[in-house]
């Protein structure tokens, strides 16, 4: 008799746990990024990144410029480590959603800086579970296409608002 092994790319775990683990990735990445900012501010308080009126906001700006792309690159191995399968499609979908959310946050007026920062910090908690849900095998391609098209439309709208 021929034994067929289950496909390793599709998770047989309950969908709820898969979405929760993807949400954990959305929490871990910004915590690591903000931890880096806090560590740099603590280790180098006399750095040019720190000012008398703004505190060490320069480290936050620096972390945002570089760290968001590093976070996207680290998402796939972290998703794989937490057994969110298929990891690569989830990471790619989440990257699309994250860039749209970040563009909206950057398009927000300066007086809404706190809200924009909160949106950036919690963007992973929105994007990774949504991507994990949409990457499940039983989700229709129409819904997936609608989500991706909506993400592109949101990005384009926010992009036009910034310029």
C-alpha positions as CSV (number, residue, x, y, z in Angstrom):
1,X,0.0,0.0,0.0
2,X,1.2,3.5,-0.8
3,X,1.3,6.0,2.0
4,X,0.7,9.6,1.2
5,X,2.2,12.1,3.6
6,X,0.2,15.2,4.3
7,X,1.4,18.4,2.6
8,X,3.7,20.3,4.9
9,X,2.9,23.6,3.4
10,X,-0.7,23.6,4.6
11,X,-1.3,23.8,8.3
12,X,-3.7,21.3,9.9
13,X,-3.9,23.4,13.0
14,X,-7.2,25.1,13.9
15,X,-7.7,28.3,11.9
16,X,-8.2,30.3,15.1
17,X,-4.7,29.3,16.5
18,X,-3.1,30.1,13.1
19,X,-4.6,33.6,13.2
20,X,-3.6,34.1,16.8
21,X,0.0,33.1,16.1
22,X,0.1,35.5,13.1
23,X,-1.1,38.2,15.5
24,X,1.8,37.3,17.8
25,X,4.1,38.1,14.9
26,X,2.3,41.4,14.5
27,X,3.1,42.1,18.2
28,X,6.6,40.8,18.3
29,X,8.0,42.9,15.4
30,X,7.0,46.4,16.7
31,X,8.0,45.5,20.2
32,X,11.5,44.6,19.0
33,X,11.7,47.8,17.0
34,X,10.5,49.9,19.9
35,X,12.9,48.0,22.2
36,X,15.7,48.9,19.9
37,X,14.7,52.6,20.1
38,X,14.5,52.5,23.9
39,X,17.9,50.7,24.1
40,X,19.6,53.2,21.9
41,X,18.1,56.2,23.8
42,X,19.3,54.6,27.0
43,X,22.8,53.7,25.8
44,X,23.5,56.9,23.8
45,X,21.5,59.8,25.4
46,X,24.0,62.4,24.2
47,X,23.7,61.3,20.5
48,X,22.8,63.8,17.8
49,X,19.6,61.7,17.5
50,X,18.4,63.1,20.8
51,X,17.5,66.8,21.2
52,X,16.5,69.0,24.1
53,X,12.9,69.5,23.0
54,X,12.2,66.3,21.1
55,X,13.9,63.8,23.3
56,X,15.3,60.9,21.3
57,X,12.8,61.1,18.5
58,X,15.6,60.8,16.0
59,X,16.1,57.1,17.0
60,X,12.4,56.6,16.4
61,X,12.6,58.2,12.9
62,X,15.7,56.1,12.2
63,X,14.0,52.9,13.3
64,X,11.0,53.7,11.2
65,X,13.0,54.3,8.0
66,X,15.1,51.2,8.2
67,X,13.3,49.0,10.7
68,X,10.0,48.6,8.9
69,X,11.7,46.9,6.0
70,X,13.8,44.8,8.3
71,X,10.6,43.8,10.1
72,X,9.0,42.8,6.8
73,X,12.1,40.7,6.0
74,X,12.0,39.0,9.4
75,X,8.3,38.2,9.3
76,X,8.6,35.2,7.1
77,X,11.1,33.3,9.3
78,X,9.2,34.3,12.4
79,X,5.9,33.1,10.8
80,X,7.6,29.8,9.9
81,X,9.0,29.5,13.4
82,X,5.6,30.0,14.9
83,X,4.2,27.4,12.5
84,X,1.9,29.7,10.6
85,X,1.6,27.8,7.3
86,X,1.9,28.7,4.5
87,X,4.4,31.2,5.8
88,X,5.6,32.9,2.6
89,X,2.1,33.8,1.2
90,X,1.1,35.2,4.7
91,X,4.3,37.3,4.8
92,X,3.8,38.6,1.3
93,X,0.1,39.5,1.9
94,X,0.9,41.1,5.2
95,X,3.6,43.2,3.6
96,X,1.0,44.5,1.1
97,X,-1.4,45.3,3.9
98,X,1.4,46.9,6.0
99,X,2.5,49.2,3.3
100,X,-1.0,50.4,2.8
101,X,-1.6,51.0,6.5
102,X,1.8,52.8,6.8
103,X,0.9,55.0,3.9
104,X,-2.3,56.0,5.6
105,X,-0.4,56.7,8.8
106,X,2.1,58.9,6.9
107,X,-0.8,60.7,5.2
108,X,-2.4,61.7,8.5
109,X,-2.0,65.3,9.6
110,X,0.7,66.3,12.0
111,X,-1.8,67.1,14.7
112,X,-2.8,63.4,14.6
113,X,0.8,62.2,15.3
114,X,-0.3,60.1,18.3
115,X,-3.0,58.3,16.3
116,X,-0.6,57.8,13.4
117,X,2.0,56.3,15.7
118,X,-0.5,54.0,17.3
119,X,-1.7,52.9,13.8
120,X,1.9,52.2,12.8
121,X,2.6,50.2,16.1
122,X,-0.6,48.2,15.8
123,X,-0.4,47.7,12.0
124,X,1.1,44.3,12.4
125,X,-1.8,43.2,14.7
126,X,-4.1,44.1,11.8
127,X,-2.1,42.9,8.8
128,X,-0.7,39.5,9.9
129,X,-4.0,37.9,11.2
130,X,-5.8,39.2,8.1
131,X,-3.1,37.8,5.9
132,X,-3.2,34.5,7.7
133,X,-6.9,34.2,7.3
134,X,-6.8,35.2,3.6
135,X,-4.0,32.7,2.9
136,X,-6.0,29.7,4.1
137,X,-6.8,27.1,1.5
138,X,-10.6,27.4,1.8
139,X,-10.8,31.2,1.2
140,X,-12.2,32.0,-2.2
141,X,-9.9,33.7,-4.7
142,X,-12.5,36.4,-5.2
143,X,-12.2,37.4,-1.6
144,X,-8.4,37.3,-1.8
145,X,-8.5,39.4,-5.0
146,X,-10.9,41.9,-3.4
147,X,-8.6,42.3,-0.3
148,X,-5.5,42.8,-2.4
149,X,-7.2,45.3,-4.7
150,X,-8.6,47.2,-1.7
151,X,-5.1,47.3,-0.2
152,X,-3.8,48.8,-3.4
153,X,-6.6,51.3,-3.6
154,X,-6.0,52.3,0.0
155,X,-2.3,52.8,-0.6
156,X,-3.0,54.9,-3.8
157,X,-5.6,57.0,-2.0
158,X,-3.2,57.7,1.0
159,X,-0.4,58.3,-1.4
160,X,-2.4,61.0,-3.2
161,X,-3.3,62.6,0.1
162,X,0.4,63.0,1.0
163,X,1.2,64.9,-2.2
